Amino acid sequence: MNLVQQFVTEGVVRESDLSAIREKLKTAGAKAPHLVLLENGFAKEEELLGSLAKQFGMKYVDLSQAQVPPEALQGVPPKLVHRRGLMPLERHNGTLKVATADPFDVYAVDEMQTATGLQIESVLASPREINRLIKTYFGVGGETVNAMVQQRQTTPDIELLEDIEADDSEVAKQAQEASVVKLVNEILIEAANERASDIHIEPEEHSLKIRYRIDGVLQTQALPPEITRFQAAIISRLKIMARLNIAEKRLPQDGRIKMRVQNREIDVRVSIIPMIHGEGIVMRLLDKQRMVFNLANVGMNPEIAKIFRQLIDRPHGIVLVTGPTGSGKSTTLYSALNEIKDQTLKIITVEDPVEYQQEGISQIQVHAKIGLNFAASLRSILRHDPDVILIGEMRDLETAESAIQASLTGHLVFSTLHTNDAPSAFTRLIDMGVEPFLVSSTVEGVMAQRLVRNICPECKTEYEPHPGDLPRDFPGVAEGNPPKVLWRGAGCRACHRTGFRGRAGIFELMVTNDHIKDLVTQRVNANVIRQEAVKNGMLTLRQDGWRRVLDGKTTVDEVARLTAGDIIA
């Protein structure tokens, strides 16, 4: 607490947080106090580490753009780097400069000096930046791979929430070796800590590639080349965790892993497909604790949010949310259900799969293999006297007709469709085979959406855009009055130099009126419906995106990338 008190004196930590800090330190064990403060958000990293460096008489360095020369890495044991969190930076005249995040750990410096035979000069740096450099130069799981080569045994550090079973085959035994278990755990932990939504494990002819999808963009991870030798064991371990058949290597398989990482429950949906050079795996991570289903958090502007709330308060009809996979449709629908949920309503959902379990809502998992599909579930649901029904997706005519019948008998039905914009939802339903008069009389509104990356708040900067660099439909450009100031991310440690951190939605909400109903009945194409909706005040996805750009939330390029096919009326 003496160190914390010094931070308070220097204005790095608020005095009002002292009691909360004291409680956190009690349960932190041997962890350094400044690391506890950083992990719990009690101080800004740069200010805290700068103050700590002064107290220890060390130099504080920014490693966000550091380039490490090869000679600095020569003779440095990778195992020691990973275990002690020491990153070599440069070597000069028998002295090796290393970055540490924990100046209290003097034994680490002694161990490095003994291992290298060099004089060690330690500097203080961000723990995140040190970890990033270690992964870049020594690879994700580098320590484990090195240990696997040496047949070293370690212990797992992910808690599986379901029992797993494995046979006595040689492949299963290799997959259950402690070192293989640890390597797979490291891949999953790294993805969870980086806020990745997906992990792609892709076998190539002479290597194995691992990519994480972060904020909608795939990022390749640095890996030690030796990891290719353990490709079969890694895939088998993931199959065992997902309760799949490890002997089946010719057919696609789907499974699920339930696990706890650092006290966070995470569901992992696993898809395995045989490819030319081996089995490719994609894992979708669903972090339950990071998801907050609240309409205020999805990023709708107030005008759209007001109209959408009026839509979801209607007693019957169909409300559709459309967009490609990964555009946040499920989040919007869960948020809508939570908005209207109360003790007087019976809400039932049919999903494939049930991604997030919601209190106060009855949820049904589709099982196509036994005939429990969306349409069959809907027929049974109506006997349970629901007020509101959520159908995970309208995939076929039978499901669409069942949903329409439910809405005609006095139920409010929510569902999703895969269309690029809101007006196309009507033509998609008609193409499925639903009669136009049924579509026009039941669909009350359609919301199309995309997720755009937010500018990182830590490195957000103003700039003056050149009019020639702005799209013709950007507000003010056609009139010769473009904006004088826009914003972008310069790139910093917090956002891994991308300039973006987190995502929010852009929306296109079309409410059905009498004229639109007539157009739908006449089977007109989506462009005609779109023009009518815009005439009635509908903002297109692109226009809503430009609003976010002008509000300083995202960039021109980001909106242009995601709405390139948007037709502007």
Secondary structure as UniProt FT lines:
FT   HELIX           2..9
FT   TURN            10..11
FT   HELIX           15..17
FT   HELIX           18..26
FT   TURN            29..30
FT   HELIX           33..39
FT   TURN            40..41
FT   HELIX           45..56
FT   TURN            64..65
FT   HELIX           70..73
FT   TURN            74..75
FT   HELIX           78..84
FT   STRAND          87..92
FT   TURN            93..94
FT   STRAND          95..100
FT   TURN            103..104
FT   HELIX           106..116
FT   STRAND          119..124
FT   HELIX           127..138
FT   TURN            140..141
FT   HELIX           142..149
FT   TURN            150..151
FT   STRAND          159..160
FT   HELIX           170..175
FT   HELIX           178..193
FT   TURN            194..195
FT   STRAND          196..203
FT   STRAND          208..214
FT   TURN            215..216
FT   STRAND          217..220
FT   HELIX           225..230
FT   HELIX           231..241
FT   TURN            242..243
FT   TURN            246..247
FT   STRAND          253..261
FT   TURN            262..263
FT   STRAND          264..275
FT   TURN            276..277
FT   STRAND          278..287
FT   HELIX           288..290
FT   HELIX           295..297
FT   TURN            298..299
FT   HELIX           302..312
FT   STRAND          317..322
FT   TURN            325..326
FT   HELIX           329..340
FT   TURN            343..344
FT   STRAND          347..351
FT   TURN            359..360
FT   STRAND          362..365
FT   HELIX           368..370
FT   HELIX           374..381
FT   HELIX           382..384
FT   STRAND          388..391
FT   HELIX           397..408
FT   TURN            409..410
FT   STRAND          412..417
FT   HELIX           424..432
FT   HELIX           436..442
FT   STRAND          443..455
FT   TURN            457..458
FT   STRAND          460..463
FT   HELIX           467..469
FT   TURN            472..473
FT   TURN            475..480
FT   STRAND          486..489
FT   TURN            493..497
FT   STRAND          500..511
FT   HELIX           514..521
FT   TURN            522..523
FT   HELIX           526..535
FT   TURN            536..537
FT   HELIX           541..550
FT   TURN            551..552
FT   HELIX           556..562
FT   TURN            563..565
//
